[in-house]
Amino acid sequence: MAAFASNILQGTDLLDLRPVLAGTQWNGNVASVGDYLHVSSTAQAAVLSVSATANGSTTAVASFDGAMGASLKTMLAHAIL
């Protein structure tokens, strides 16, 4: 799992999620990306997880310190799909 020591979601950085999504059954339809990418929060960070199948079990792929409460919409605004 990649760990970002600062909240990169506040800047102009982009997350390239293409390699993560390539390992899933996602068909490229942006409307269904939320079936494969999931965001949760801990007391210190937001955690991005991926499901290989739609709404399947998840694996954490990245954490973002200081980004508690971040949503999937926020993540996608900083992502390359």
C-alpha positions as CSV (number, residue, x, y, z in Angstrom):
1,M,0.0,0.0,0.0
2,A,1.3,3.4,-0.9
3,A,1.3,5.9,2.0
4,F,1.3,9.7,1.3
5,A,2.6,11.7,4.3
6,S,0.6,14.8,3.4
7,N,-2.8,15.5,2.0
8,I,-2.0,15.6,-1.7
9,L,-5.7,15.9,-2.4
10,Q,-5.5,19.6,-1.6
11,G,-3.0,20.3,-4.5
12,T,-2.9,19.8,-8.2
13,D,-1.2,16.3,-8.0
14,L,-2.9,13.5,-9.9
15,L,-3.2,9.8,-9.0
16,D,-2.7,7.5,-11.9
17,L,-5.2,4.8,-11.1
18,R,-5.0,3.0,-14.5
19,P,-2.7,0.3,-13.2
20,V,-4.9,-0.4,-10.2
21,L,-8.1,-0.5,-12.3
22,A,-6.4,-2.7,-14.9
23,G,-6.4,-5.5,-12.3
24,T,-10.2,-5.4,-12.0
25,Q,-13.2,-6.2,-14.2
26,W,-14.0,-2.5,-14.6
27,N,-15.1,-1.8,-18.2
28,G,-14.1,1.8,-18.3
29,N,-17.5,3.2,-17.7
30,V,-17.0,6.1,-15.3
31,A,-20.5,5.7,-13.9
32,S,-19.5,2.3,-12.4
33,V,-16.0,3.2,-11.1
34,G,-17.5,3.4,-7.6
35,D,-18.2,-0.3,-7.7
36,Y,-14.4,-0.9,-7.9
37,L,-12.9,2.1,-6.0
38,H,-13.8,2.7,-2.4
39,V,-12.8,5.4,0.1
40,S,-12.8,5.1,3.9
41,S,-11.4,7.2,6.7
42,T,-9.3,6.5,9.8
43,A,-8.6,8.9,12.6
44,Q,-5.5,10.2,10.6
45,A,-6.1,9.4,6.9
46,A,-8.3,8.6,4.0
47,V,-7.8,5.1,2.6
48,L,-8.4,4.2,-1.1
49,S,-9.2,0.6,-1.7
50,V,-10.0,-1.4,-4.8
51,S,-12.3,-4.4,-5.6
52,A,-11.3,-6.8,-8.4
53,T,-15.0,-7.4,-9.0
54,A,-17.9,-5.0,-8.7
55,N,-18.5,-4.4,-5.0
56,G,-16.3,-7.4,-4.1
57,S,-13.9,-7.6,-1.2
58,T,-11.4,-4.7,-1.1
59,T,-7.7,-4.3,-0.8
60,A,-6.2,-1.0,0.4
61,V,-3.9,0.6,-2.2
62,A,-3.1,4.0,-0.7
63,S,-3.5,6.1,2.4
64,F,-3.5,9.9,2.5
65,D,-2.5,11.5,5.8
66,G,-4.6,14.5,6.8
67,A,-7.4,13.7,4.3
68,M,-9.9,12.3,6.7
69,G,-13.5,12.5,5.4
70,A,-12.4,12.5,1.7
71,S,-14.9,11.1,-0.7
72,L,-14.6,9.1,-3.8
73,K,-15.6,12.2,-5.7
74,T,-12.7,14.1,-4.2
75,M,-10.3,11.2,-5.1
76,L,-11.6,11.1,-8.7
77,A,-11.1,14.8,-9.1
78,H,-7.3,14.1,-8.6
79,A,-7.2,10.9,-10.6
80,I,-6.3,9.6,-14.1
81,L,-8.6,6.7,-15.0
